[in-house]
């Protein structure tokens, strides 16, 4: 497929209302992304698969890091999240993956995916952060949770931890959640976490749940009022024809504008109204 045709085929542009209604549009007004309207800007990437044999994994990671740094220089990100499957099975790859990610010129956080086969203590030693963590930036909160273990088992996030942290952030205007495996059974490789989904519905300030894992998923899937947002993949041997990452911008009016960089061109733009 020629590049232009692929770009057109891979670029459905749509608007997401808070009600969950999806309206397709011919174009998203990119003026909504002007710097003076943006309150907070961050980037999400997943599925580096550093160390996977027969793939140029070092090149894939370097390309993503360079492009994120270029975008950060033009319009700064508050932080980045590398949302799981950072390495490919062998924990000895952690040092190389961290060396590559440490080249990011923005603070970054990591989540554990099913190919990140480390115990919680090994994870914390490798990344200097726990498998489950949360932080605030003014009126927005961010929860990052593991969906696997040292055996690579597909898991739901720790429900008790999630309950505790969602309650702690109840008064925040916006909550964003990052977990590698989709917990709402919305994709072929997802898991089904009905108790977690019921919990999410008790907190109207949850604005989006970001998932990796499914390398061929590049859009937004709604379940009820909650958008589950995917970003394709940085590395690995399968998935979308491009390797990219997602930019998320919380605007001052509460709207969320988001798009994928593939890793150069903007595709899959969407707007989530406040």
C-alpha positions in Angstrom: 0.0 0.0 0.0 1.3 3.4 -0.9 2.0 5.7 2.0 -0.7 8.2 1.1 -3.4 5.5 0.9 -2.2 4.0 4.2 -2.3 7.4 5.9 -5.9 8.0 4.7 -7.0 4.5 5.7 -5.4 4.7 9.1 -6.7 8.2 10.0 -10.3 8.1 11.1 -10.9 11.4 12.8 -13.6 11.6 15.4 -14.9 13.5 18.4 -15.7 11.8 21.7 -18.4 13.4 23.8 -18.5 12.8 27.6 -21.6 10.8 27.0 -19.6 8.3 25.0 -21.2 9.3 21.6 -18.7 9.1 18.8 -19.1 11.6 15.9 -16.9 11.1 12.9 -15.6 14.3 11.3 -13.5 15.1 8.2 -11.0 17.0 10.3 -10.3 17.9 13.8 -9.7 21.6 14.2 -6.0 21.6 15.0 -6.3 25.2 16.4 -7.8 23.5 19.5 -4.2 22.3 20.2 -2.7 25.8 20.2 -0.3 26.2 23.1 -2.3 28.9 24.8 -5.3 26.6 25.2 -3.3 23.6 26.6 -3.3 23.1 30.4 -1.3 19.9 30.5 0.5 17.8 27.9 1.9 14.3 28.1 2.9 11.4 25.9 2.1 7.7 26.1 4.1 5.0 24.3 4.0 1.2 24.8 5.4 -2.1 23.6 9.1 -1.4 23.1 9.9 -5.1 23.3 13.6 -4.3 23.8 15.6 -7.5 23.3 13.1 -9.4 21.0 15.2 -11.5 18.6 15.1 -10.8 14.9 13.9 -7.2 15.4 16.0 -4.0 15.4 14.8 -3.2 18.9 17.6 -0.7 19.6 16.6 1.2 16.5 12.9 1.2 17.4 13.6 2.5 20.8 16.1 5.1 19.6 13.6 6.4 17.0 10.8 6.8 19.5 13.1 8.6 22.0 14.4 10.9 19.4 10.9 11.8 18.1 9.6 12.4 21.6 12.5 14.6 22.4 11.9 16.6 19.2 8.2 17.1 20.1 9.2 18.0 23.7 11.6 20.6 22.4 8.9 22.2 20.2 6.1 22.0 22.8 7.1 20.6 26.2 5.5 17.5 27.8 4.9 17.3 31.5 5.9 13.7 31.5 5.9 10.4 29.5 4.5 7.0 30.3 6.0 3.9 28.8 3.0 1.7 29.2 4.3 -1.9 29.4 6.2 -4.5 27.5 9.3 -2.4 27.7 11.5 -5.5 27.5 10.9 -8.9 25.8 10.9 -11.6 28.5 14.5 -11.5 29.7 15.1 -9.3 32.6 18.7 -8.9 31.6 17.4 -6.5 28.9 16.3 -4.0 31.6 19.7 -2.2 31.7 19.7 -1.6 27.9 16.1 -0.5 27.8 16.7 1.9 30.7 19.8 3.3 29.1 17.8 4.0 26.0 14.8 5.6 27.9 17.1 7.6 30.1 17.9 9.6 26.9 14.4 11.1 27.1 14.6 14.8 27.9 11.3 14.6 29.9 10.6 12.7 33.2 9.1 9.3 32.4 7.2 6.6 34.3 6.9 2.9 33.4 4.2 0.3 33.8 4.6 -3.5 33.9 3.3 -5.6 31.0 3.2 -9.3 30.4 6.7 -9.4 28.8 8.2 -7.5 31.7 8.9 -10.6 33.7 10.2 -9.2 36.9 9.1 -9.5 40.6 8.0 -6.3 42.3 11.3 -6.0 44.0 13.3 -6.6 40.7 11.0 -4.0 39.0 11.7 -1.4 41.6 15.4 -2.1 41.5 15.4 -1.8 37.7 13.3 1.3 37.4 13.5 3.1 40.7 9.7 3.1 41.1 7.1 0.5 42.3 4.9 -1.6 40.1 1.9 0.5 41.2 2.3 4.3 41.7 0.3 7.5 41.5 1.1 11.2 41.4 -0.7 14.6 41.0 -0.1 17.6 38.8 -2.3 20.3 40.2 -5.9 19.2 39.6 -5.1 16.1 37.6 -4.1 12.7 39.0 -2.3 9.8 37.3 -2.5 6.1 38.4 -0.1 3.6 36.9 -0.7 -0.1 37.7 0.8 -3.5 36.8 -1.2 -6.1 34.8 1.3 -8.9 35.0 4.0 -10.6 37.1 7.4 -12.4 36.8 5.7 -15.3 35.0 4.1 -13.1 32.3 0.5 -13.9 33.5 -2.3 -11.7 32.2 -3.7 -10.0 35.3 -6.3 -7.5 36.4 -4.8 -4.6 38.3 -4.6 -4.8 42.1 -8.2 -4.0 43.0 -7.5 -3.0 46.6 -4.7 -0.6 45.6 -6.9 0.9 42.8 -9.8 1.4 45.3 -7.5 3.1 47.8 -5.9 5.4 45.2 -9.1 6.4 43.4 -10.6 7.3 46.7 -7.5 9.4 47.6 -7.9 11.3 44.3 -11.7 11.6 44.4 -11.7 15.4 44.7 -9.3 15.9 41.7 -10.9 17.2 38.5 -9.3 14.6 36.2 -7.9 11.1 36.7 -5.9 9.3 34.0 -5.1 5.6 34.4 -2.3 3.7 32.7 -2.4 -0.1 32.6 -0.8 -2.3 29.9 -3.6 -4.9 29.3 -7.1 -3.7 28.5 -9.3 -4.8 31.5 -12.7 -4.5 29.8 -12.5 -7.4 27.3 -12.6 -5.0 24.4 -9.8 -6.6 22.3 -8.6 -10.1 21.3 -5.8 -10.0 23.9 -7.7 -8.3 26.7 -8.7 -9.6 30.1 -12.1 -9.3 31.8 -12.1 -7.4 35.1 -15.7 -6.7 35.9 -15.0 -5.7 39.5 -12.5 -3.1 38.3 -14.9 -1.8 35.7 -17.6 -1.5 38.3 -15.1 0.4 40.5 -14.2 2.8 37.6 -17.9 3.7 37.2 -18.0 5.0 40.7 -15.5 7.8 39.9 -16.8 10.3 37.3 -13.5 12.1 37.3 -11.8 9.2 35.4 -11.3 10.8 32.0 -9.4 8.0 30.2 -7.7 4.6 30.7 -4.6 4.1 28.5 -3.7 0.6 27.3 -0.9 -0.9 25.3 -0.5 -4.7 24.7 -2.6 -4.9 21.5 -0.1 -3.7 18.8 -2.8 -3.5 16.2 -5.1 -1.2 18.2 -4.5 2.5 17.5 -7.8 4.2 18.4 -10.3 4.7 21.3 -12.8 2.1 22.4 -15.7 3.1 24.6 -17.3 1.0 27.3 -20.1 2.9 28.8 -18.8 6.4 29.5 -15.1 5.4 29.8 -12.7 5.7 26.9 -10.0 3.1 26.6 -7.2 4.6 24.6 -4.6 2.6 22.6 -1.3 3.8 21.0 -0.2 0.9 18.7 3.4 0.0 19.4 7.0 1.3 19.5 8.7 -2.1 18.8 7.9 -5.7 18.4 7.4 -8.0 15.5 3.7 -7.4 14.8 1.0 -4.8 14.8 0.2 -1.6 12.8 2.4 -0.9 9.8 3.9 2.1 11.7 5.5 2.4 15.1 4.4 5.4 17.0 3.2 7.0 20.3 0.2 9.0 21.5 0.2 12.7 22.5 -2.5 13.8 25.0 -3.4 17.4 25.7 -5.8 18.5 28.5 -7.2 21.9 27.4 -8.1 24.7 29.7 -11.8 24.1 29.1 -11.6 20.5 30.2 -11.6 19.0 26.7 -9.0 16.3 26.0 -7.4 16.4 22.5 -5.3 13.4 21.5 -3.6 12.0 18.5 -0.9 9.5 17.5 2.4 10.4 15.9 3.5 7.6 13.6 6.2 8.6 14.6 6.3 11.8 12.4 2.8 12.5 11.1 -0.3 13.1 13.1 -3.0 10.4 12.8 -6.0 9.2 14.7 -6.9 12.5 16.2 -9.8 12.7 18.7 -11.3 15.2 21.1 -12.9 14.1 24.4 -15.2 16.9 25.7 -15.2 17.8 29.3 
